[in-house]
Amino acid sequence: MGRVFSMIKDDVANLPDGDERGSRRPNPVVTHVGSRVRLRRMLLGMSQERLGEQLGLTFQQVQKYEKGINRIGASRLHELSRILGVGVQFFFDDAPMPLDAAARGGFAEEAAEGFVVDFLASKEGIDLNRAFVRIADPKVRRSVVDLVRALAGDDTAG
């Protein structure tokens, strides 16, 4: 596991913070980690204010972390993992990797799968998932999936 964190640390260090014109766009990994904080917080039904209180921060600071405006330090990430009940690795799952990491056999996410992560992090995605997992009958769940596929015009079976 230390090897994974070492690779991530090296890859994050090599990612640009913006383009050559001095853009202040956030680093994609910083943005991803923030979105995973938001996803987990929302899955738990926790407000930014409540998370901020547990961290000893304002909700505005939590908001900046979630939007990727401010980087989350290692000790703060460890504290977040404890409060949100996940391992630190959770925040890096499906993180974008630089091209050279993918060429070395990294675990870069395929471009077509990026929309899934974005949807799951949205309010609608979280609401849909919460409702779906409350359906106890596997046949009903299968019917819901089939219905959504039909509505989307997707005739492939999963």
C-alpha positions in Angstrom: 0.0 0.0 0.0 2.9 2.4 0.7 4.0 1.8 -2.9 0.6 3.0 -4.1 0.8 6.2 -2.1 4.4 6.8 -3.2 3.3 6.5 -6.9 0.4 8.8 -6.3 2.6 11.3 -4.5 5.1 11.3 -7.4 2.3 11.6 -10.0 0.6 14.5 -8.1 4.0 16.3 -7.8 4.4 16.1 -11.6 0.9 17.3 -12.5 0.7 21.0 -13.5 -1.4 23.4 -11.5 -2.5 25.1 -14.6 -1.5 25.8 -18.2 1.6 27.7 -19.4 -0.2 31.1 -19.3 -0.3 31.1 -15.5 -3.8 29.8 -15.1 -4.9 29.2 -11.6 -7.0 26.1 -12.5 -6.8 23.5 -9.7 -4.7 20.4 -10.1 -7.0 17.6 -11.4 -6.0 15.3 -8.5 -6.8 18.0 -5.9 -10.2 18.6 -7.5 -10.8 14.8 -7.6 -9.9 14.4 -3.9 -12.3 17.3 -3.0 -15.1 15.8 -5.0 -14.6 12.5 -3.2 -14.8 14.3 0.2 -18.1 15.9 -1.0 -19.4 12.5 -2.3 -18.8 10.8 1.0 -20.1 13.7 3.1 -23.3 13.7 1.0 -23.7 9.9 1.2 -23.6 10.3 5.0 -26.1 13.1 4.9 -23.7 15.4 6.6 -23.6 19.2 6.0 -20.5 21.2 5.3 -21.1 23.0 8.5 -21.1 19.8 10.6 -18.0 18.5 8.9 -16.3 21.8 9.4 -17.2 21.7 13.1 -15.7 18.2 13.5 -12.5 19.4 11.7 -12.4 22.7 13.6 -12.9 24.6 10.3 -15.5 26.9 8.8 -18.0 25.5 6.3 -16.3 27.9 3.7 -13.0 26.0 4.2 -14.8 22.7 3.7 -16.3 24.1 0.5 -12.9 25.2 -0.8 -11.6 21.7 -0.2 -14.5 20.1 -2.0 -14.2 22.4 -5.0 -10.4 21.8 -5.2 -9.6 25.5 -4.5 -7.5 24.5 -1.5 -5.3 21.4 -1.3 -5.9 19.0 1.6 -2.8 18.3 3.6 -1.9 14.7 4.6 -2.9 15.1 8.3 -6.2 16.7 7.4 -6.9 14.0 4.8 -6.2 11.4 7.5 -8.6 13.2 9.9 -11.2 13.4 7.1 -10.9 9.6 6.5 -11.6 9.0 10.2 -14.6 11.4 10.4 -16.1 10.1 7.1 -15.4 6.5 8.0 -13.3 5.5 4.9 -9.7 4.7 4.3 -7.5 7.4 2.8 -7.3 5.5 -0.4 -11.1 6.2 -0.9 -10.2 9.8 -1.8 -7.9 8.7 -4.6 -10.1 6.0 -6.1 -10.6 6.7 -9.8 -8.3 9.7 -9.6 -7.0 11.0 -13.0 -3.5 9.9 -13.7 -1.0 11.7 -15.9 -0.3 10.1 -19.3 3.1 8.8 -18.3 1.5 7.0 -15.3 -0.9 5.3 -17.6 1.9 4.3 -19.9 3.7 2.6 -16.9 0.6 0.6 -16.3 -1.2 2.9 -13.8 -4.8 2.6 -13.0 -6.0 5.5 -15.1 -9.7 5.8 -15.6 -10.9 5.3 -19.1 -12.3 8.6 -20.5 -15.8 7.1 -21.1 -16.1 6.1 -17.4 -15.5 9.7 -16.2 -19.2 10.6 -16.5 -20.2 7.8 -14.1 -18.0 9.2 -11.3 -19.4 12.7 -12.1 -23.0 11.5 -12.0 -22.5 9.5 -8.8 -21.1 12.6 -7.1 -24.1 14.7 -8.1 -27.2 15.2 -5.9 -29.3 13.2 -8.4 -26.8 10.3 -8.5 -26.7 10.1 -4.7 -30.5 10.3 -4.4 -30.9 7.6 -7.1 -28.4 5.3 -5.4 -29.9 5.8 -1.9 -33.4 4.9 -3.2 -32.1 2.0 -5.4 -30.2 0.2 -2.5 -33.4 0.4 -0.4 -35.2 -1.9 -3.0 -34.9 -5.3 -1.3 -36.3 -7.5 -4.1 -33.6 -8.4 -6.7 -36.2 -8.8 -9.4 -37.6 -5.3 -8.9 -34.0 -3.9 -8.9 -33.4 -5.7 -12.2 -36.7 -4.3 -13.6 -35.6 -0.7 -12.6 -32.3 -1.1 -14.4 -34.1 -2.5 -17.5 -36.6 0.4 -17.3 -33.8 3.0 -17.1 -32.0 1.4 -20.0 -35.2 1.4 -22.1 -35.8 5.1 -21.3 -32.3 5.9 -22.3 -32.6 4.0 -25.6 -29.9 1.5 -24.5 -30.8 -1.9 -25.7 -27.7 -3.7 -24.3 -28.2 -6.1 -21.5 -25.8 -6.0 -18.5 
